[in-house]
Amino acid sequence: MQKIKKRAIIVKMSDKLNNIVLGSLFLIAGQIIIWFANNSQFVWEWWKDKPIITCLIYSFPASLIFWYGSKYSYAGLGEAWGARLLGFGVSYLTFPLLTYLILKESMFTPKTLACLILASFIIAIQIFWK
């Protein structure tokens, strides 16, 4: 009987972790889409002065992906604040990386590095603090 209880606890923990990971992946994908929605105008000349087309192309997929990100994050963390702060944390990981790789703006300034560290702490607190 004790073995069955332990197995049920492990499966429950595994489901929570799977939901957190899946939610995080959806949130990261959503952040990537939003990065391009906001910054394509700075990367490619064609996107300048095309806000309506940009919104039409990016808004539905981003909203749908964020919806699933919230769903799975909430299922894994058990609270809306946890899902929200996880989304904030992953946004501060994706934005500097994409900005560095595509716009060639350094993410290695003291201010940005401090924010990256704080975002990592926020993610860790939401996942590991019970």
Protein Blocks (a to p, Z undefined) as FASTA:
>chain_A
ZZmmmmmmmmmmmmmmmmmmmmmmmmmmmmmmmmmmmmmmmmpmklgoplklmmmmmmmm
mmmmmmmmmmmmmmmnopaklmmmmmmmmmmmmmmmmmmmmnopafkbfklmmmmmmmmm
mmmmmmmmZZ
